[in-house]
Amino acid sequence: TGTLTHDGLIMNSVLPCVGAKFFEPVSNISGLNVQSKFVQGMATCHSLTTIDGKMNGDPSSYQIGIIREFSFSSTAQCMSVICKDLKKPNMFAFTKGAPEKLYNFCIPETIPTDFQNRLSFYTTRGFRVIALAYKELPVKFKWTDAQAAERDMIEHDLEFLGLLILQNPLKSETVPVLRQFRNANIRTVMITGDNIRTAISVARDCEMVDSTATIYILNVTEVNNINEKPNIVMEKADSGVQPDFTAIHIYDTNSYFAIDGKTWTNLKLYYEDLIPSLLVRTTVFARFQPDQKTQLVTSFQDLDYIVSMVGDGANDCGVSICINFFKFIYTNVAISCIIWLILEGRCSLVTSFSIFKYMALYSMIQFVTILIIYTCHSMLGNFQFLFIDLIITTTLAVTMGRQGYKMLQTTLQIFAIAAFQVGALYYLYQQDWFQPIPSDVSDEIILSWENTVLFTVSCFQYVILAWHFTKGKPYRMNVFTNFWFLLNVLCLMVIVTWMALYPCKRIAEIMELIDFAEGGFHHKNFRCLLLLFPIGQFIVAGAIETFMHERTWLKRLFQCIFCKKQPKNKYKRLLQNQNFEDYLASLRELSNSLR
């Protein structure tokens, strides 16, 4: 939740408690008695420090000395301080932290009977609630005792003082970013150390779950005997009651689970086989400690999810280490950084695959050309190889990757390459004026019609495939924004077309091509019609890349051919084989069997 909300907290009100009874909420904090234990606890139980000789906060004329501080711990979910009022003989301690944690630390007689109702009232409305308690220490408890004391000795038998009600509004970019995730069919879950009802409220406010969705909080009942298996119970998040879920009937599929860290520990201990089914249905994970966050991410990865984590606190460092993909640190601490991470990642992946496919098919084009031309007792010349490798391939490979692998597509492109080269050669053999290289020639002949035709067509193929492999949206910017690539393609097409139609005599000699001026009208007409083969190659290659790239119909065709009955990802199989209503029925059956 810290990633989704603003860094600063707004003090909404305080709920002091005296004699195990809550007062009415107080919004004007300055009106409280500075000598009350409640105000003293607020003033001392914090982690503020002096910075550049200045104390951040609101200094008061009433001073209390802080003797010892027990820093906030995500495991303990609280912090404590030992203080001394110079006007009193004894020391006292204040503890501040999660209400449900301090509930167990306090003397039961000091806790109001409506504690849970008040807590639920504020947490379900998205407020951050912090509990405050204190205890008087014996007069004989001295400074040396304070330094040697363990926090367990301090954090028990406390007197409950009240609740601090804080408000943490959402960041402006939170809702738009989560909408983009939902539109892109990217699942999001919340893993937080906050109260579970606060987390559910934030999840609704940021549209992580629909406002009309039903959320059920899962709990595992307490057991006295360690060998006894506890029951799973569930409550409707908005009801504030805890009925056993065997009495609940759900017919809508717009429903989710929420669990806290304590429930997670019990599930791993007693119901580990249920965790995969729960994970695909649970959106809110609250009161999770850092090691539990790591366990959760690992469990998602075990279900074949590809997991990315966004966090802005030190507690999130351990989680990022377990994500074995990429770890990025952005200076802009906001959830919007994950959008750029996904865009950059997919752009890099598409670019890498495009260049890989191009380089692979570049080799195949040259292989097919050499194979065919060898059968015609000819060979590409030195300058022809240099033109292909240096002028065409190198420049295209460099420029096509500047724009910010499917085996079936690649295989079809190889067949198309061979088909158009063989087709061009066959068209040459149909010309009445054509004389093939004699089969009894022992030396390799470079200057020939076979060489000229295959070299020309293959040069077009290099440029055509580079154009089609340079993917644009949705993962990269449009190809027309890549100026240097467009200029390169345009120049190469002009040069190759010029060499194919009517190169000057000097260029024809250097490139070892047939000079058209010697052949008259028939040769010129042949070369013009030869351009139909590159045009056909452009259309076929474009069709392969357009109609066979990430197409649902193609995926379903392969599933039908290979008789694929279910997805390979575990989480997809869980979602496919078990709807929410059936899953609840299995939980009810399990709970009944335990009784």
N, C-alpha and C positions, 0 to 999 in steps of 0.2 A: 504493500500500500504506500510505502514511502516513495516509491518510484512514480506512482500515479498522482500523488498529492503534493502540495506545496511544502517547501522545507520548513516554513514557520508555522507555529501553532497559534490559534486564536483562543484566548481564554473566554469561554462562554459563560461559565458560572461555577460556583462551588457549592457543595452540599454538606455543610458541617453536621456532625453528629455529636450529641451530648446525651449521656444516660441511655444509650442504645436506641435513640430516636433521632431521625433526620430532621433538620430544620428545613424551612423552605429554601429553594435555590437562591443564592446571592450572586447577582451580576456585578455589583459595584464592590470590587475586592478591597478598594482603599477604605471602605467603611468598616472593615472588620477590626476587632481589637488586636493590636499588634502583640499584646502579651498573652493571647490565647495560644494553646498548644497547637491548634490548627494552623495559625499564621506562622508560628515558630517553625513548624514542620515544613511549610512551604518555603520559608526563608533559608532553611539550613540544608534540607535534604535535596541537594542538586549537585551538578558536576561543574558549576561555574568556577572560573579561576581568574586570577589577575592577569591581564594582558596589557603589556606596555605601561604598567603602573596604574591601569584603570580597571575597575571592577565593572563588568557588564551586569546590569540589573538596576533595581531601585533601592538604594541604600536607605536604611531607617535609623532613627536616633536610638532605637532600642537594640542593643548589640548582644549577640550570643556567639560564644567561641565554639568553633568546630574542632574537636579534639582528634577525631579519627573518622575516616571515610571508608566505607566498603562500596567500591564502585559498582555500577550497574552491571549485572551479568545476565546474558541471554538465557543461561541455564536456570538461574534463580529467579529471573524475571522481576527483579527488584533491586533497590539499593538502600543502604542504611548509613546513618551518621551518628556518632556519639558527640554530644554537645555539653556545654557548661554555661549556665547562667551565673554571672558573677554575683548576683544578689541571692543565690540559693546555695545551700551547702553540698547538694548532690548533683551528679550528672544525670543525663537522660538521653535516650536514643529515639531517633525517628526513622521510620521505614516507609518507603514509597515504592509502588509497583503495581503489577497487574492485580485487579480486585479479587479475582478468583484465587490468586496466590496468597494475598494477605488475609483472605477469609480463613485460611487454614492456620495462619500465624497468630490470629487474634483470639483473645478470650471470648468464648461464645456469648457470654452475658453482655458484652459491650457492642455486639453487632445487632443492628435493627432487624426486626422480623421481616420487614419488607425489603431487605437488602437485594435479593435476587430480582424482585419486580422493578426496583429503581434502576438497577444495573441494566436489565433488559430494555427498559424504557429508553435509556439514552443510547445504548449500543445499537439497537435496531434502527435508530435514526442517524447512525453514522458518526456519532461523537466518539472521541477518544476519552476513555475514562481511566483515571488513575486513583488508586486508593491510598490513604495516608493513615499511619498508625504510630503509636509511641509507647515507651515504657520508662518508668522511673527506675534508675539504678541505685543500688544501696549507697549510703553515705561513705562507707569504707571503700567503695570502688574508686580507685585513684587513677592518675595519669598513666602510671606504669601498667596497671591492669587493662586500661583501654588499648594500649599498644599491643598487649599480648592476647587480647580477647579474640576468639573465633567468631565469625559472623553467625554461626548456628546458635551461639549463646545469646546473641542479641536479638535475632529474628524469631522469637517465640514468646508466648504469653504477652502479646501486645494489646494495647487498648485502641480500639478503632476510633479514628478521628473524623473521617468523612471521605468525600469523593471530590476529585477535581474533574470538571467537565470541560474538555478541550475540543476545538473544532479545527479540522484540517481540510480545507477545500481542495477540490481537484485542480490540477494544472489545466490550463486552457487547451493544450494539445492532446490531452489524454483521450477524450471521447472521439475526436476525429481519427486518431491513430488506430484505436481499437475497432472503429468502423471499417477502416481499410483492411485490418486483419480479417474481420468477419466476411467482407466482400471477397477477399482473396482465399476464403475457405481455410484460413490458418487458425487453428484452435489456440485459445489463450486460457491459462489458469492462473490463479493468484496463490502465492505461497508467502505467508506473512507471519510475523510474530505478534500481531495485534489480536484483540478479542475476536472470536468467531462471528459474533453478530455485527460488530463494526465492519469486519471484512466483507460480510454478505451485503451490508448496506452500500459499501464502496463499490462492490462488484455490480450492483444494480445501477448505481449512479453513473458509473463509467460505461454502462451498457455491455459489460462482459457477459452478463446474463440478461435476458429479456425482462422487462419490468413486470410482465405477466407470468413469468416462469415460477414454478413451485420449487422451493429449495428445502431439502430435508437434512437436518443435522443428525449425523450418526454418532452414537455413543456406545461404549461397552460398559456394562454394569460392573460395579465393584463386587469382588468376591472375597470372602474371609479365608477360604481354603485355597492354597496355592495350586493344588491339584484339580480344583474345580474349574470347569470351563465357563466363563461368563457369557451372559446373553448379549445380543446386539439389540439396542433400542434406537428409536428414531423419533424426532420431533419435527413438526412443521415450523420452519424458521420464523414465520410471522405470527404464530399462535402464542408463543411464550409458555407453552405447556409441554410436558414430556410423556405423551402416551406411548404405550408399547406399539411398535409398528405393525404387529399382527392385527390390530384393529383398524388399520388405515387401508383404504382402497383407492387406488389411483388409476385413472383411465386416460389421462393426458400424457403425451410423450414429451411435453415441454417441461421437464423436471430434471433437477440436478441434486447432487449430494454435496455436503460440506462436512469436513472432519477437522478435528484439532490434533495437536501433537500427542496428547495423552491417548486419544483413540487410535492414532496411527501406531503407537508403540504396542498397544494391546492387540491390534489387528495383526501386526507382524508376529506377535507371540502366539496368538491362539487361532487366527483365521488367515494365515498367509496365503492359502489357496484362493481366497476371495479377493485379494488385493488387485489382481489384474482386471477383474470385472468392475471393481469399484473405481479404478483409475480412469476408465473410459467414460464414467458418469459423474465424476467429481470435479468441480470447478474451483471451490474455495478450500484452501488448506491453511488453517489459522493456528496461532500459538505454536508454530514450528520452530524448533531450535536449529542452529546451523547444520549440525550433523544430520538432522532429520530432513532438512532441505536437500542435502546431498543424496541421502537414501531415496528420496522421492524422485529426483531427476534420474538417478540410475534405474529406478523401477520403470519410469517412462521409456527410457532407452531400451530396456529389456523387452518392451512391447513393440519395438521397431519404430517408435516415434523418433523423428529428428528433432532434437531439443535445442532451443536457444533460450538463454536466461538473461533478463535485464534486471540489474540491481544497482543500488547506489550506496550501499553500506558495507562496512567491514565484515558483517556477518555473511555477506554474499560471496566473499572471496573463495571459500571452500567449495561452493557450488560450481563456480566457473571452472575450477580445476578439473572437476569430474566430467565436464563436457568436452569430449575428445574431438572437437571439430575446429573451430577457430575461437580465439579469445581476443576481443577488441576492447580497448578503453577509449571512450569518447570524452572530450572535454565538456561537451554539452550534456549535462546530466538530465536527461529526459527520455521518456519511452520512445520518442520519435527517432532516436538513434538506431533502433532495431529495424525501422523501415529502410534506412540507408544501408544498414548491414546486409539485409536480404537483397536489396537491389544491386549492391556492389558484388555480393557473392554470386548471384545468378548471372549478372553481366559478365563477371570473370569466367564463370563456368562455360557460358555460351561462347565467349570469345575463344577460350582454350579449345573447346570442341571444334569450333569452326576452323581454326588454324590447323588443328590436328587432322581433320577430315580433308582439308585442302592439301596439306602436305602429303597425306597418304594417297589421295587421288592424283596428285601431280606425278607421283612415282608410277601409278598405274597408267596414266596417259602416256608417259614416256615408254613404259614397258610395252604397251600395246603397239605404239608407233614403231619401236625398234623391232618387235616381233614380226610385224607385217612387212616392214621394209626389208628385213633380212630375207624373208621368203621371196622378195622381188630382186634379190642380189644387189641391194643398194645399202647405203648407210648415211646417217646424218653427218653433216660436215662439222668441223670444229667451231666455226662461227655460228652455226645453227644451235649447237649445244650451248654455246656461250650466251646467245640471245635468249634461249629458253630459261637457263639457270639464273643468269644475272639480271637481265632486263625484265623478264616477265615474272618469274617465280619470286625472286627476292623482294622486288618492289611491292608486289601484291601482298605477300606475307607480312611485310612490315606495316603497310598502310591499313590493311583490313583489320588489324588488331587495335587500331587507335580509337575505334568507336567504342565512347564510354560504356550423342553418337549412337546415332542409331545405326546398327549394322545393316538393317534391311534397306534403309535409304542409301547407304554407302554401296551396298552390293548392286542395287538397281542402277546407281550412277555409273558403276564400272561397266555393266552391260551396255548402258547407253553410249558410253565412250567408245567401246569396241564396235558397237553397231554402226555408229556414224562414221568411224574411220574406215571400216570395211565397206560401208555403203559408198563413201567417196571414192575409194579405190575401185569398186565395181563400176561406178559411173565412168571413171577414167577408162576402164577396159572396154566400155561400149563405144568409145569414139573411133571412127573409121581411120583417122590419121595417127592414132596412137600405136607406137611400136614398143613392146615391153623389152626389158633387159634380157638378153639371151641367157638361158639357164646354164650354159657351158662356160660362162665367163668366170675366170678364177679370181680376178681382183674385184674388190668392192668398188662399186661405182656410186659416187655421191650425186653428181649432176644428172638428174633424171626426172621424168614426169612423176614417177612413183614417190620419189623423195619430196618433190615440190608440193604435191597434193597432200600427203600425210603431214608434212611439216606445217603447212598453212592451216589445215583443219585442227591439228593439235594445239597450235598457238591460240586459236579462237577458244578451244576448250578450256585452256588454263584460265583465261580471263572470265569466261562464262561461269565456271564453277566458283571462282573467287567471288563473283557478284552474288550468286545465290547462297553461298555459305556465310555471307556477311549479314547475320540476322539483325533485325531491328527490334521493334516492339514485340512483346511487352517487356523484355528483359534489358533491352539497350535502347539508346536513342535511335531515331530514324536514320537510315543509311545516308540520306541526303544531307545530314548534318556533318558527315565525315568528308570535309572538303578535299583533303589530300588523296583519299581513296578514290573519290569521284574523278579528280583530275588525272590520277594515274590510270584508271580504267579507260577514260576518254582518250588519253594519249595512246595507250596501247592498242585500243580498237582502231584508231586512225592509222597507226603504223602497220598493224597486221593486215588491215583491209587494203592499204596501199600496196603492201608486198604481195597480197593475193591477187589484186587486179592489174596493176601496171607499175611495177617498181622500175626505177631508173637502171640503166645498164650497169653502172658502177656498184649499186647496192645488190643487184642480181648476181654479180660476180663474187662479191664478198660473202654473201649468204649462200652461194652455190645453188641458185634457183634458175629455172628455165626462163629465158628472156622472151617475154610475150611478143615483142616487136617482130620476132622472126616467124611467128606462126600465122599472122593475119587474122581475119575475122573469126574463123572457127576456134582458134585458141582463146581469143578475147571473149567470145560468147560462152565458151566452156568455163572460163574463170568466173564470169558473172553468175552463171547457174550454180557453180560450186559453193557460192555463198549461202545457198539454200540449206546446206548441211549444218553450218554453224547456227543458222536461224532455227532449224529444227532442234538442234542440241539445246539451244536456249529455252525453247518451249518445253521440251521434255524434262530437262533438269529442273526448271521452275515448277513444273507440275509435281515432280517427285518430292521436292522440298516443301511445297505448299500443302498438298493433299495427304501426305504421309507423315507429317511432323506433329507429334503429340495429338493425334486424332483418336477420338473415342471409338469410332467405327473400326479402326484398324486394331485397337487394343482388344475389342470384343471379338474380332475375327480370329486373332491369335488365341484367345481364350477358348474359342469354339474348336479351333483346329487341334490344340493341345489338351482339350478336355479339362480346362482349368475350372474347377468348381468353386474355389474360394480364394480370397486374397492371400498373398504371402505374408503380409504384415499381421502380427498378432492382434493389435488393437482393432484393425479392420474386421478380422474374423470375429472378435468379441462383439463388436457393434452390429455385425451382420447377423449373427446367430442368436442374438438375445436382445429383445426389446426391453424397455424399462419395466413394463408391467410384468413380463415373465420373470425378470430378475428379482423384482420385489416378491413375487410368489415363491421363488426359491429361498429367499431369505426368511419368509414367514415359515416355510416348511422346516428350515433348519432350526429356527427358534423354537418351534413346537416340539421338535425332537429332543431339544436340550431340556425341556421341561418334563 
